[in-house]
Amino acid sequence: MKRVLKNLPGMTMIEIMLIVVIIGVLAGLSLPMFGRYARNNRVKSDARALISAARLARSIAVSDIKTTGVSIVLDSMKCVVFEDKNGNGVLDTADVWRSQSKLSDDVIFWNVTFPNNTLIFYRDGSSNGGRVKLGTEDRLVAFELSVLASTGRVKLRQIK
């Protein structure tokens, strides 16, 4: 016995094309916002990498009783934690690298007050102190890392 199916409910080709057009328009509108979101996340990631490196360097300096530094190498966009073997306060070939982080190429740094872009922590936890600001080129998203010289306290805040 055969059944004949007639007048079944469904979608027409016009309705399907309308849904595809609406999805395309929504995707086109959200793409610029996604790019901005990704760029902002890269800035936040670099700021967190810097504060982690600074806290690691201070921890090494106090626990291992060694002068330790964090150098922001702008040529290769790296953040390097190192033991300052010769005590000159600069990252050079005599120093021992403890860790490094790759920084984003589209993040810029300004108002760096650390001598030679290097933050130094001493055996008692104190530091040479200073601050650095980093963010997007238009500075819509920006952070400031500051280090208190007397205690080596590291603080990160978002700049409005």
ROROTOR-69080 format. One record per atom (N, C-alpha, C, O, CB): x, y, z; residue in three letters. Coordinates in nm, 2 decimals. Glycine has a CB too. Layout:
N
- X	Y	Z	ALA
...
This chain:
160
- 0.08	-0.12	0.00	MET
- 0.00	0.00	0.00	MET
- 0.09	0.12	0.00	MET
- 0.17	0.14	0.09	MET
- -0.10	0.00	0.12	MET
- 0.07	0.21	-0.10	LYS
- 0.15	0.33	-0.11	LYS
- 0.08	0.45	-0.05	LYS
- -0.04	0.46	-0.05	LYS
- 0.18	0.36	-0.25	LYS
- 0.16	0.53	0.02	ARG
- 0.11	0.66	0.07	ARG
- 0.15	0.77	-0.02	ARG
- 0.26	0.78	-0.07	ARG
- 0.15	0.69	0.22	ARG
- 0.07	0.86	-0.05	VAL
- 0.10	0.98	-0.13	VAL
- 0.11	1.10	-0.03	VAL
- 0.01	1.13	0.04	VAL
- 0.00	1.00	-0.24	VAL
- 0.22	1.16	-0.03	LEU
- 0.24	1.28	0.05	LEU
- 0.22	1.41	-0.03	LEU
- 0.28	1.43	-0.13	LEU
- 0.39	1.28	0.11	LEU
- 0.12	1.48	0.01	LYS
- 0.09	1.60	-0.06	LYS
- 0.09	1.72	0.04	LYS
- 0.05	1.70	0.16	LYS
- -0.05	1.59	-0.12	LYS
- 0.12	1.83	-0.01	ASN
- 0.12	1.96	0.07	ASN
- 0.19	1.95	0.20	ASN
- 0.14	2.00	0.30	ASN
- -0.02	2.00	0.09	ASN
- 0.31	1.90	0.20	LEU
- 0.39	1.90	0.32	LEU
- 0.45	2.03	0.35	LEU
- 0.49	2.11	0.26	LEU
- 0.50	1.79	0.31	LEU
- 0.45	2.08	0.48	PRO
- 0.51	2.21	0.51	PRO
- 0.66	2.21	0.50	PRO
- 0.72	2.10	0.52	PRO
- 0.47	2.25	0.66	PRO
- 0.71	2.31	0.45	GLY
- 0.86	2.32	0.43	GLY
- 0.90	2.46	0.40	GLY
- 0.82	2.56	0.42	GLY
- 0.90	2.23	0.32	GLY
- 1.02	2.48	0.36	MET
- 1.07	2.62	0.33	MET
- 1.09	2.63	0.18	MET
- 1.13	2.54	0.12	MET
- 1.21	2.64	0.41	MET
- 1.06	2.75	0.13	THR
- 1.08	2.77	-0.01	THR
- 1.23	2.82	-0.03	THR
- 1.30	2.86	0.07	THR
- 0.98	2.88	-0.06	THR
- 1.27	2.82	-0.15	MET
- 1.40	2.86	-0.19	MET
- 1.42	3.01	-0.15	MET
- 1.53	3.05	-0.11	MET
- 1.43	2.84	-0.34	MET
- 1.32	3.09	-0.16	ILE
- 1.33	3.23	-0.13	ILE
- 1.36	3.25	0.02	ILE
- 1.44	3.34	0.06	ILE
- 1.21	3.31	-0.17	ILE
- 1.29	3.17	0.10	GLU
- 1.31	3.18	0.25	GLU
- 1.45	3.14	0.28	GLU
- 1.52	3.20	0.37	GLU
- 1.21	3.09	0.32	GLU
- 1.50	3.04	0.22	ILE
- 1.64	2.99	0.25	ILE
- 1.74	3.10	0.21	ILE
- 1.84	3.13	0.28	ILE
- 1.67	2.86	0.18	ILE
- 1.72	3.16	0.09	MET
- 1.82	3.26	0.04	MET
- 1.81	3.39	0.14	MET
- 1.91	3.45	0.16	MET
- 1.78	3.30	-0.10	MET
- 1.69	3.42	0.19	LEU
- 1.68	3.53	0.28	LEU
- 1.76	3.50	0.41	LEU
- 1.83	3.59	0.46	LEU
- 1.53	3.56	0.31	LEU
- 1.75	3.38	0.46	ILE
- 1.83	3.35	0.58	ILE
- 1.98	3.36	0.55	ILE
- 2.06	3.41	0.64	ILE
- 1.79	3.21	0.63	ILE
- 2.03	3.31	0.44	VAL
- 2.17	3.32	0.40	VAL
- 2.21	3.46	0.39	VAL
- 2.32	3.49	0.44	VAL
- 2.19	3.24	0.27	VAL
- 2.13	3.55	0.34	VAL
- 2.17	3.69	0.32	VAL
- 2.18	3.76	0.46	VAL
- 2.27	3.83	0.49	VAL
- 2.06	3.77	0.24	VAL
- 2.08	3.72	0.55	ILE
- 2.09	3.78	0.69	ILE
- 2.21	3.74	0.76	ILE
- 2.27	3.82	0.83	ILE
- 1.96	3.74	0.76	ILE
- 2.25	3.61	0.75	ILE
- 2.37	3.56	0.82	ILE
- 2.49	3.63	0.76	ILE
- 2.58	3.66	0.84	ILE
- 2.38	3.41	0.80	ILE
- 2.50	3.65	0.63	GLY
- 2.61	3.72	0.57	GLY
- 2.62	3.86	0.62	GLY
- 2.73	3.91	0.64	GLY
- 2.59	3.72	0.42	GLY
- 2.51	3.93	0.63	VAL
- 2.52	4.07	0.67	VAL
- 2.56	4.08	0.82	VAL
- 2.65	4.16	0.85	VAL
- 2.38	4.14	0.66	VAL
- 2.51	3.99	0.91	LEU
- 2.56	3.99	1.05	LEU
- 2.71	3.95	1.06	LEU
- 2.78	4.01	1.14	LEU
- 2.47	3.89	1.12	LEU
- 2.75	3.86	0.98	ALA
- 2.90	3.83	0.98	ALA
- 2.98	3.94	0.93	ALA
- 3.09	3.97	0.99	ALA
- 2.92	3.70	0.89	ALA
- 2.94	4.01	0.83	GLY
- 3.01	4.13	0.78	GLY
- 3.02	4.24	0.88	GLY
- 3.12	4.32	0.89	GLY
- 2.95	4.18	0.65	GLY
- 2.91	4.26	0.96	LEU
- 2.91	4.37	1.06	LEU
- 3.00	4.33	1.18	LEU
- 3.06	4.42	1.25	LEU
- 2.77	4.39	1.11	LEU
- 3.01	4.20	1.21	SER
- 3.08	4.16	1.33	SER
- 3.23	4.15	1.31	SER
- 3.31	4.15	1.41	SER
- 3.03	4.03	1.39	SER
- 3.28	4.14	1.19	LEU
- 3.42	4.12	1.16	LEU
- 3.51	4.23	1.21	LEU
- 3.61	4.20	1.27	LEU
- 3.44	4.10	1.01	LEU
- 3.48	4.36	1.19	PRO
- 3.56	4.47	1.24	PRO
- 3.57	4.46	1.40	PRO
- 3.68	4.49	1.45	PRO
- 3.51	4.60	1.20	PRO
- 3.46	4.43	1.46	MET
- 3.46	4.42	1.61	MET
- 3.55	4.31	1.65	MET
- 3.62	4.32	1.76	MET
- 3.32	4.40	1.66	MET
- 3.55	4.20	1.58	PHE
- 3.64	4.08	1.62	PHE
- 3.78	4.12	1.60	PHE
- 3.86	4.08	1.69	PHE
- 3.61	3.96	1.53	PHE
- 3.82	4.20	1.50	GLY
- 3.96	4.24	1.48	GLY
- 4.00	4.33	1.60	GLY
- 4.12	4.31	1.65	GLY
- 3.98	4.31	1.35	GLY
- 3.92	4.42	1.64	ARG
- 3.95	4.51	1.75	ARG
- 3.96	4.43	1.88	ARG
- 4.05	4.45	1.96	ARG
- 3.84	4.61	1.77	ARG
- 3.87	4.33	1.90	TYR
- 3.88	4.24	2.02	TYR
- 4.01	4.16	2.02	TYR
- 4.07	4.15	2.13	TYR
- 3.76	4.15	2.02	TYR
- 4.05	4.11	1.91	ALA
- 4.18	4.03	1.91	ALA
- 4.30	4.12	1.94	ALA
- 4.39	4.08	2.01	ALA
- 4.20	3.97	1.77	ALA
- 4.30	4.24	1.88	ARG
- 4.41	4.34	1.91	ARG
- 4.41	4.38	2.06	ARG
- 4.52	4.38	2.12	ARG
- 4.40	4.47	1.82	ARG
- 4.30	4.40	2.12	ASN
- 4.29	4.44	2.26	ASN
- 4.34	4.32	2.35	ASN
- 4.41	4.34	2.45	ASN
- 4.15	4.48	2.30	ASN
- 4.31	4.20	2.31	ASN
- 4.36	4.08	2.38	ASN
- 4.51	4.07	2.37	ASN
- 4.57	4.02	2.47	ASN
- 4.29	3.96	2.33	ASN
- 4.57	4.10	2.26	ARG
- 4.71	4.09	2.25	ARG
- 4.78	4.19	2.34	ARG
- 4.88	4.16	2.40	ARG
- 4.76	4.12	2.10	ARG
- 4.72	4.31	2.36	VAL
- 4.78	4.41	2.45	VAL
- 4.77	4.36	2.59	VAL
- 4.86	4.37	2.67	VAL
- 4.70	4.55	2.43	VAL
- 4.65	4.31	2.63	LYS
- 4.63	4.25	2.76	LYS
- 4.73	4.14	2.79	LYS
- 4.78	4.13	2.90	LYS
- 4.49	4.20	2.78	LYS
- 4.75	4.05	2.69	SER
- 4.84	3.94	2.70	SER
- 4.98	3.99	2.73	SER
- 5.05	3.93	2.81	SER
- 4.83	3.85	2.58	SER
- 5.03	4.09	2.65	ASP
- 5.16	4.14	2.67	ASP
- 5.18	4.21	2.81	ASP
- 5.28	4.19	2.87	ASP
- 5.20	4.24	2.56	ASP
- 5.08	4.28	2.85	ALA
- 5.08	4.34	2.98	ALA
- 5.09	4.24	3.09	ALA
- 5.17	4.25	3.19	ALA
- 4.96	4.43	3.01	ALA
- 5.02	4.13	3.08	ARG
- 5.03	4.02	3.18	ARG
- 5.16	3.95	3.17	ARG
- 5.22	3.91	3.27	ARG
- 4.91	3.92	3.15	ARG
- 5.22	3.94	3.05	ALA
- 5.35	3.87	3.04	ALA
- 5.46	3.96	3.11	ALA
- 5.55	3.91	3.17	ALA
- 5.39	3.86	2.89	ALA
- 5.45	4.09	3.09	LEU
- 5.54	4.18	3.16	LEU
- 5.53	4.17	3.31	LEU
- 5.64	4.17	3.38	LEU
- 5.52	4.32	3.11	LEU
- 5.41	4.18	3.36	ILE
- 5.40	4.17	3.51	ILE
- 5.44	4.04	3.56	ILE
- 5.50	4.03	3.67	ILE
- 5.25	4.20	3.55	ILE
- 5.42	3.93	3.49	SER
- 5.46	3.80	3.53	SER
- 5.62	3.79	3.53	SER
- 5.68	3.73	3.62	SER
- 5.41	3.69	3.44	SER
- 5.68	3.85	3.43	ALA
- 5.82	3.85	3.42	ALA
- 5.88	3.93	3.54	ALA
- 5.98	3.89	3.60	ALA
- 5.87	3.90	3.29	ALA
- 5.82	4.04	3.57	ALA
- 5.88	4.13	3.67	ALA
- 5.86	4.06	3.81	ALA
- 5.95	4.06	3.89	ALA
- 5.80	4.26	3.68	ALA
- 5.75	3.99	3.83	ARG
- 5.73	3.92	3.96	ARG
- 5.82	3.80	3.97	ARG
- 5.88	3.77	4.08	ARG
- 5.59	3.87	3.97	ARG
- 5.85	3.73	3.86	LEU
- 5.94	3.62	3.85	LEU
- 6.08	3.67	3.89	LEU
- 6.16	3.61	3.96	LEU
- 5.94	3.55	3.72	LEU
- 6.12	3.78	3.82	ALA
- 6.26	3.83	3.85	ALA
- 6.28	3.87	3.99	ALA
- 6.38	3.85	4.05	ALA
- 6.28	3.95	3.76	ALA
- 6.18	3.93	4.05	ARG
- 6.19	3.97	4.19	ARG
- 6.19	3.85	4.28	ARG
- 6.27	3.85	4.38	ARG
- 6.07	4.06	4.24	ARG
- 6.12	3.75	4.25	SER
- 6.12	3.62	4.33	SER
- 6.25	3.56	4.32	SER
- 6.31	3.51	4.42	SER
- 6.01	3.53	4.28	SER
- 6.31	3.55	4.20	ILE
- 6.45	3.49	4.18	ILE
- 6.55	3.57	4.26	ILE
- 6.64	3.52	4.33	ILE
- 6.49	3.49	4.03	ILE
- 6.54	3.70	4.25	ALA
- 6.64	3.79	4.32	ALA
- 6.64	3.77	4.47	ALA
- 6.74	3.76	4.54	ALA
- 6.61	3.94	4.29	ALA
- 6.52	3.75	4.53	VAL
- 6.51	3.74	4.68	VAL
- 6.54	3.59	4.72	VAL
- 6.61	3.57	4.82	VAL
- 6.36	3.77	4.72	VAL
- 6.49	3.49	4.65	SER
- 6.51	3.36	4.69	SER
- 6.65	3.30	4.66	SER
- 6.70	3.23	4.74	SER
- 6.40	3.27	4.62	SER
- 6.70	3.34	4.54	ASP
- 6.84	3.29	4.51	ASP
- 6.95	3.39	4.55	ASP
- 7.07	3.36	4.53	ASP
- 6.84	3.27	4.36	ASP
- 6.91	3.50	4.60	ILE
- 7.00	3.61	4.64	ILE
- 7.10	3.64	4.53	ILE
- 7.22	3.64	4.54	ILE
- 7.09	3.56	4.76	ILE
- 7.04	3.68	4.41	LYS
- 7.11	3.72	4.29	LYS
- 7.04	3.84	4.23	LYS
- 6.92	3.84	4.23	LYS
- 7.12	3.60	4.19	LYS
- 7.12	3.93	4.18	THR
- 7.06	4.05	4.11	THR
- 7.00	3.99	3.98	THR
- 7.07	3.93	3.90	THR
- 7.17	4.16	4.08	THR
- 6.87	4.03	3.96	THR
- 6.80	3.97	3.85	THR
- 6.73	4.09	3.77	THR
- 6.69	4.19	3.84	THR
- 6.70	3.87	3.89	THR
- 6.72	4.08	3.64	GLY
- 6.66	4.18	3.57	GLY
- 6.56	4.14	3.47	GLY
- 6.55	4.02	3.44	GLY
- 6.77	4.26	3.49	GLY
- 6.48	4.23	3.42	VAL
- 6.38	4.21	3.31	VAL
- 6.41	4.31	3.21	VAL
- 6.41	4.43	3.23	VAL
- 6.23	4.22	3.36	VAL
- 6.45	4.26	3.09	SER
- 6.48	4.35	2.98	SER
- 6.37	4.35	2.87	SER
- 6.33	4.24	2.83	SER
- 6.62	4.32	2.92	SER
- 6.33	4.46	2.83	ILE
- 6.23	4.47	2.72	ILE
- 6.32	4.50	2.59	ILE
- 6.37	4.61	2.57	ILE
- 6.12	4.58	2.74	ILE
- 6.33	4.39	2.51	VAL
- 6.41	4.40	2.39	VAL
- 6.32	4.44	2.27	VAL
- 6.25	4.35	2.22	VAL
- 6.49	4.27	2.36	VAL
- 6.32	4.57	2.23	LEU
- 6.22	4.62	2.13	LEU
- 6.26	4.57	1.99	LEU
- 6.17	4.56	1.91	LEU
- 6.22	4.76	2.14	LEU
- 6.39	4.54	1.97	ASP
- 6.43	4.50	1.83	ASP
- 6.36	4.37	1.79	ASP
- 6.30	4.35	1.68	ASP
- 6.58	4.48	1.82	ASP
- 6.36	4.27	1.88	SER
- 6.30	4.14	1.86	SER
- 6.17	4.12	1.93	SER
- 6.11	4.01	1.93	SER
- 6.40	4.03	1.90	SER
- 6.12	4.22	2.00	MET
- 5.99	4.22	2.07	MET
- 5.99	4.10	2.17	MET
- 5.90	4.01	2.16	MET
- 5.87	4.21	1.97	MET
- 6.08	4.10	2.26	LYS
- 6.09	4.00	2.36	LYS
- 6.10	4.07	2.50	LYS
- 6.14	4.18	2.51	LYS
- 6.22	3.91	2.34	LYS
- 6.06	3.99	2.60	CYS
- 6.07	4.03	2.74	CYS
- 6.16	3.92	2.80	CYS
- 6.12	3.80	2.81	CYS
- 5.93	4.04	2.81	CYS
- 6.28	3.95	2.85	VAL
- 6.38	3.85	2.89	VAL
- 6.40	3.87	3.04	VAL
- 6.43	3.98	3.09	VAL
- 6.51	3.86	2.81	VAL
- 6.39	3.76	3.12	VAL
- 6.43	3.76	3.26	VAL
- 6.57	3.70	3.27	VAL
- 6.59	3.59	3.21	VAL
- 6.33	3.68	3.35	VAL
- 6.66	3.77	3.33	PHE
- 6.80	3.72	3.33	PHE
- 6.87	3.75	3.47	PHE
- 6.83	3.84	3.54	PHE
- 6.88	3.79	3.22	PHE
- 6.97	3.67	3.50	GLU
- 7.06	3.70	3.61	GLU
- 7.17	3.79	3.57	GLU
- 7.24	3.76	3.47	GLU
- 7.11	3.56	3.67	GLU
- 7.18	3.90	3.64	ASP
- 7.28	4.00	3.60	ASP
- 7.42	3.96	3.66	ASP
- 7.45	4.01	3.77	ASP
- 7.24	4.15	3.65	ASP
- 7.49	3.87	3.60	LYS
- 7.62	3.82	3.65	LYS
- 7.72	3.92	3.68	LYS
- 7.79	3.92	3.78	LYS
- 7.67	3.71	3.56	LYS
- 7.74	4.02	3.58	ASN
- 7.84	4.12	3.60	ASN
- 7.79	4.25	3.67	ASN
- 7.88	4.34	3.69	ASN
- 7.90	4.15	3.46	ASN
- 7.67	4.25	3.70	GLY
- 7.62	4.37	3.78	GLY
- 7.61	4.50	3.71	GLY
- 7.61	4.60	3.78	GLY
- 7.70	4.38	3.90	GLY
- 7.61	4.50	3.58	ASN
- 7.61	4.63	3.50	ASN
- 7.47	4.68	3.47	ASN
- 7.45	4.79	3.42	ASN
- 7.68	4.61	3.38	ASN
- 7.37	4.60	3.51	GLY
- 7.23	4.64	3.49	GLY
- 7.18	4.64	3.34	GLY
- 7.08	4.70	3.31	GLY
- 7.21	4.78	3.54	GLY
- 7.25	4.57	3.26	VAL
- 7.22	4.56	3.12	VAL
- 7.22	4.41	3.07	VAL
- 7.31	4.34	3.12	VAL
- 7.31	4.65	3.03	VAL
- 7.13	4.37	2.99	LEU
- 7.13	4.24	2.94	LEU
- 7.25	4.23	2.83	LEU
- 7.25	4.30	2.73	LEU
- 7.00	4.20	2.87	LEU
- 7.34	4.14	2.86	ASP
- 7.45	4.12	2.77	ASP
- 7.49	3.97	2.77	ASP
- 7.43	3.89	2.83	ASP
- 7.58	4.21	2.81	ASP
- 7.60	3.94	2.70	THR
- 7.64	3.80	2.68	THR
- 7.69	3.73	2.81	THR
- 7.68	3.61	2.82	THR
- 7.75	3.79	2.58	THR
- 7.73	3.81	2.91	ALA
- 7.77	3.75	3.04	ALA
- 7.66	3.70	3.13	ALA
- 7.68	3.62	3.22	ALA
- 7.86	3.85	3.11	ALA
- 7.54	3.75	3.10	ASP
- 7.42	3.72	3.18	ASP
- 7.36	3.58	3.14	ASP
- 7.37	3.54	3.03	ASP
- 7.32	3.83	3.17	ASP
- 7.29	3.53	3.24	VAL
- 7.22	3.40	3.22	VAL
- 7.07	3.42	3.21	VAL
- 7.01	3.49	3.29	VAL
- 7.24	3.30	3.34	VAL
- 7.01	3.38	3.09	TRP
- 6.87	3.40	3.07	TRP
- 6.79	3.30	3.15	TRP
- 6.82	3.18	3.15	TRP
- 6.84	3.38	2.92	TRP
- 6.69	3.34	3.22	ARG
- 6.60	3.25	3.30	ARG
- 6.47	3.22	3.23	ARG
- 6.42	3.11	3.23	ARG
- 6.57	3.31	3.44	ARG
- 6.42	3.32	3.16	SER
- 6.30	3.30	3.08	SER
- 6.28	3.41	2.98	SER
- 6.34	3.52	2.99	SER
- 6.17	3.29	3.17	SER
- 6.20	3.39	2.88	GLN
- 6.17	3.49	2.78	GLN
- 6.03	3.48	2.73	GLN
- 5.98	3.37	2.73	GLN
- 6.27	3.49	2.66	GLN
- 5.97	3.59	2.69	SER
- 5.83	3.59	2.64	SER
- 5.84	3.67	2.51	SER
- 5.90	3.77	2.50	SER
- 5.73	3.65	2.74	SER
- 5.77	3.62	2.41	LYS
- 5.76	3.69	2.28	LYS
- 5.64	3.79	2.30	LYS
- 5.53	3.75	2.34	LYS
- 5.73	3.59	2.16	LYS
- 5.67	3.91	2.26	LEU
- 5.56	4.02	2.27	LEU
- 5.50	4.04	2.13	LEU
- 5.57	4.01	2.03	LEU
- 5.62	4.15	2.32	LEU
- 5.38	4.09	2.12	SER
- 5.32	4.11	1.99	SER
- 5.38	4.23	1.92	SER
- 5.43	4.33	1.98	SER
- 5.17	4.15	2.02	SER
- 5.39	4.21	1.79	ASP
- 5.45	4.31	1.70	ASP
- 5.37	4.44	1.69	ASP
- 5.43	4.55	1.66	ASP
- 5.48	4.26	1.56	ASP
- 5.24	4.43	1.71	ASP
- 5.16	4.55	1.69	ASP
- 5.13	4.63	1.82	ASP
- 5.05	4.72	1.83	ASP
- 5.02	4.52	1.63	ASP
- 5.20	4.59	1.93	VAL
- 5.19	4.66	2.06	VAL
- 5.31	4.76	2.07	VAL
- 5.42	4.72	2.04	VAL
- 5.19	4.56	2.18	VAL
- 5.28	4.88	2.11	ILE
- 5.39	4.98	2.12	ILE
- 5.41	5.01	2.27	ILE
- 5.33	5.00	2.35	ILE
- 5.35	5.11	2.04	ILE
- 5.54	5.05	2.30	PHE
- 5.58	5.09	2.43	PHE
- 5.62	5.24	2.43	PHE
- 5.68	5.29	2.33	PHE
- 5.70	5.01	2.48	PHE
- 5.58	5.31	2.54	TRP
- 5.62	5.45	2.55	TRP
- 5.64	5.49	2.70	TRP
- 5.59	5.41	2.78	TRP
- 5.51	5.55	2.48	TRP
- 5.70	5.60	2.72	ASN
- 5.73	5.64	2.86	ASN
- 5.80	5.53	2.94	ASN
- 5.77	5.51	3.06	ASN
- 5.60	5.68	2.93	ASN
- 5.90	5.47	2.88	VAL
- 5.98	5.37	2.95	VAL
- 6.08	5.45	3.03	VAL
- 6.17	5.51	2.98	VAL
- 6.05	5.27	2.85	VAL
- 6.07	5.43	3.17	THR
- 6.17	5.51	3.25	THR
- 6.27	5.42	3.31	THR
- 6.36	5.46	3.39	THR
- 6.09	5.58	3.37	THR
- 6.27	5.29	3.28	PHE
- 6.38	5.20	3.32	PHE
- 6.51	5.23	3.24	PHE
- 6.50	5.24	3.12	PHE
- 6.34	5.05	3.31	PHE
- 6.62	5.24	3.31	PRO
- 6.74	5.26	3.23	PRO
- 6.77	5.15	3.13	PRO
- 6.76	5.03	3.17	PRO
- 6.86	5.28	3.33	PRO
- 6.80	5.18	3.01	ASN
- 6.83	5.08	2.90	ASN
- 6.71	4.98	2.89	ASN
- 6.74	4.86	2.85	ASN
- 6.96	5.01	2.94	ASN
- 6.59	5.02	2.91	ASN
- 6.47	4.94	2.90	ASN
- 6.48	4.81	2.99	ASN
- 6.43	4.71	2.96	ASN
- 6.45	4.89	2.76	ASN
- 6.55	4.83	3.10	THR
- 6.58	4.71	3.19	THR
- 6.54	4.74	3.33	THR
- 6.58	4.85	3.39	THR
- 6.73	4.67	3.18	THR
- 6.46	4.66	3.39	LEU
- 6.42	4.67	3.53	LEU
- 6.51	4.57	3.61	LEU
- 6.52	4.45	3.58	LEU
- 6.27	4.63	3.55	LEU
- 6.58	4.62	3.71	ILE
- 6.67	4.54	3.79	ILE
- 6.61	4.52	3.93	ILE
- 6.57	4.62	3.99	ILE
- 6.81	4.60	3.80	ILE
- 6.61	4.40	3.98	PHE
- 6.58	4.37	4.12	PHE
- 6.70	4.32	4.19	PHE
- 6.78	4.24	4.14	PHE
- 6.46	4.26	4.12	PHE
- 6.72	4.37	4.32	TYR
- 6.83	4.34	4.40	TYR
- 6.80	4.23	4.50	TYR
- 6.68	4.19	4.51	TYR
- 6.88	4.47	4.47	TYR
- 6.90	4.18	4.57	ARG
- 6.88	4.07	4.66	ARG
- 6.78	4.09	4.77	ARG
- 6.72	4.00	4.83	ARG
- 7.01	4.03	4.72	ARG
- 6.76	4.22	4.81	ASP
- 6.67	4.25	4.92	ASP
- 6.53	4.28	4.87	ASP
- 6.44	4.31	4.95	ASP
- 6.72	4.37	5.00	ASP
- 6.50	4.26	4.74	GLY
- 6.37	4.28	4.68	GLY
- 6.35	4.42	4.63	GLY
- 6.25	4.44	4.55	GLY
- 6.27	4.25	4.79	GLY
- 6.44	4.51	4.66	SER
- 6.42	4.65	4.60	SER
- 6.46	4.64	4.45	SER
- 6.51	4.54	4.40	SER
- 6.51	4.75	4.68	SER
- 6.44	4.75	4.39	SER
- 6.46	4.76	4.24	SER
- 6.51	4.90	4.20	SER
- 6.52	4.99	4.29	SER
- 6.34	4.72	4.16	SER
- 6.55	4.91	4.07	ASN
- 6.58	5.05	4.03	ASN
- 6.46	5.13	4.00	ASN
- 6.47	5.25	3.97	ASN
- 6.67	5.04	3.90	ASN
- 6.34	5.07	4.00	GLY
- 6.21	5.14	3.99	GLY
- 6.19	5.20	3.86	GLY
- 6.28	5.22	3.78	GLY
- 6.21	5.24	4.10	GLY
- 6.06	5.24	3.83	GLY
- 6.03	5.30	3.71	GLY
- 5.89	5.25	3.66	GLY
- 5.82	5.19	3.73	GLY
- 6.13	5.28	3.60	GLY
- 5.86	5.29	3.54	ARG
- 5.74	5.25	3.48	ARG
- 5.75	5.24	3.33	ARG
- 5.84	5.30	3.26	ARG
- 5.63	5.36	3.51	ARG
- 5.65	5.17	3.27	VAL
- 5.64	5.16	3.12	VAL
- 5.50	5.15	3.09	VAL
- 5.41	5.10	3.16	VAL
- 5.72	5.03	3.07	VAL
- 5.46	5.22	2.98	LYS
- 5.33	5.21	2.93	LYS
- 5.33	5.14	2.79	LYS
- 5.42	5.15	2.71	LYS
- 5.27	5.36	2.91	LYS
- 5.23	5.05	2.77	LEU
- 5.22	4.98	2.65	LEU
- 5.07	4.98	2.61	LEU
- 4.98	4.98	2.69	LEU
- 5.27	4.84	2.67	LEU
- 5.05	4.97	2.48	GLY
- 4.92	4.97	2.43	GLY
- 4.91	4.96	2.27	GLY
- 5.01	4.94	2.21	GLY
- 4.84	5.08	2.48	GLY
- 4.79	4.99	2.22	THR
- 4.78	5.00	2.08	THR
- 4.83	5.13	2.03	THR
- 4.85	5.23	2.11	THR
- 4.63	4.98	2.04	THR
- 4.85	5.14	1.90	GLU
- 4.90	5.26	1.84	GLU
- 4.81	5.38	1.87	GLU
- 4.86	5.49	1.89	GLU
- 4.93	5.25	1.69	GLU
- 4.68	5.36	1.86	ASP
- 4.58	5.47	1.88	ASP
- 4.56	5.49	2.03	ASP
- 4.49	5.58	2.07	ASP
- 4.45	5.44	1.81	ASP
- 4.62	5.41	2.12	ARG
- 4.61	5.42	2.26	ARG
- 4.47	5.40	2.32	ARG
- 4.44	5.46	2.43	ARG
- 4.68	5.55	2.31	ARG
- 4.39	5.34	2.25	LEU
- 4.25	5.31	2.30	LEU
- 4.26	5.21	2.41	LEU
- 4.18	5.21	2.50	LEU
- 4.16	5.26	2.19	LEU
- 4.35	5.11	2.40	VAL
- 4.37	5.02	2.51	VAL
- 4.52	5.03	2.55	VAL
- 4.61	5.01	2.47	VAL
- 4.34	4.87	2.46	VAL
- 4.54	5.06	2.68	ALA
- 4.67	5.09	2.72	ALA
- 4.68	5.04	2.87	ALA
- 4.59	5.05	2.95	ALA
- 4.71	5.23	2.71	ALA
- 4.80	5.00	2.91	PHE
- 4.83	4.96	3.04	PHE
- 4.96	5.03	3.09	PHE
- 5.05	5.07	3.01	PHE
- 4.85	4.81	3.05	PHE
- 4.97	5.04	3.22	GLU
- 5.09	5.10	3.28	GLU
- 5.15	5.00	3.38	GLU
- 5.07	4.96	3.48	GLU
- 5.07	5.24	3.34	GLU
- 5.27	4.96	3.37	LEU
- 5.34	4.88	3.46	LEU
- 5.43	4.97	3.54	LEU
- 5.52	5.03	3.49	LEU
- 5.42	4.76	3.40	LEU
- 5.41	4.97	3.68	SER
- 5.50	5.05	3.76	SER
- 5.56	4.97	3.87	SER
- 5.50	4.87	3.92	SER
- 5.42	5.17	3.82	SER
- 5.69	5.00	3.90	VAL
- 5.76	4.93	4.00	VAL
- 5.82	5.03	4.10	VAL
- 5.89	5.12	4.06	VAL
- 5.88	4.84	3.94	VAL
- 5.79	5.01	4.23	LEU
- 5.83	5.09	4.34	LEU
- 5.98	5.05	4.37	LEU
- 6.01	4.94	4.39	LEU
- 5.74	5.08	4.46	LEU
- 6.07	5.15	4.37	ALA
- 6.21	5.12	4.39	ALA
- 6.24	5.07	4.53	ALA
- 6.32	4.97	4.54	ALA
- 6.29	5.25	4.37	ALA
- 6.18	5.12	4.63	SER
- 6.22	5.08	4.77	SER
- 6.18	4.94	4.80	SER
- 6.25	4.87	4.88	SER
- 6.16	5.17	4.87	SER
- 6.07	4.89	4.75	THR
- 6.02	4.76	4.79	THR
- 6.01	4.66	4.67	THR
- 6.00	4.54	4.69	THR
- 5.88	4.77	4.85	THR
- 6.02	4.71	4.55	GLY
- 6.01	4.63	4.43	GLY
- 5.87	4.59	4.40	GLY
- 5.85	4.49	4.32	GLY
- 6.10	4.51	4.45	GLY
- 5.78	4.65	4.46	ARG
- 5.64	4.62	4.44	ARG
- 5.60	4.65	4.29	ARG
- 5.62	4.76	4.24	ARG
- 5.54	4.70	4.53	ARG
- 5.54	4.55	4.23	VAL
- 5.50	4.56	4.09	VAL
- 5.35	4.57	4.08	VAL
- 5.28	4.50	4.14	VAL
- 5.55	4.43	4.00	VAL
- 5.31	4.67	4.00	LYS
- 5.17	4.70	3.99	LYS
- 5.13	4.73	3.84	LYS
- 5.21	4.79	3.77	LYS
- 5.13	4.82	4.07	LYS
- 5.02	4.67	3.80	LEU
- 4.97	4.69	3.66	LEU
- 4.83	4.75	3.67	LEU
- 4.75	4.71	3.74	LEU
- 4.97	4.55	3.58	LEU
- 4.81	4.86	3.59	ARG
- 4.68	4.92	3.58	ARG
- 4.65	4.96	3.44	ARG
- 4.74	4.99	3.36	ARG
- 4.67	5.04	3.68	ARG
- 4.52	4.95	3.41	GLN
- 4.48	4.99	3.28	GLN
- 4.46	5.14	3.27	GLN
- 4.40	5.20	3.37	GLN
- 4.34	4.92	3.24	GLN
- 4.51	5.20	3.17	ILE
- 4.50	5.35	3.15	ILE
- 4.37	5.37	3.07	ILE
- 4.34	5.31	2.97	ILE
- 4.62	5.41	3.08	ILE
- 4.29	5.47	3.12	LYS
- 4.17	5.50	3.05	LYS
- 4.19	5.59	2.93	LYS
- 4.10	5.63	2.86	LYS
- 4.07	5.58	3.15	LYS
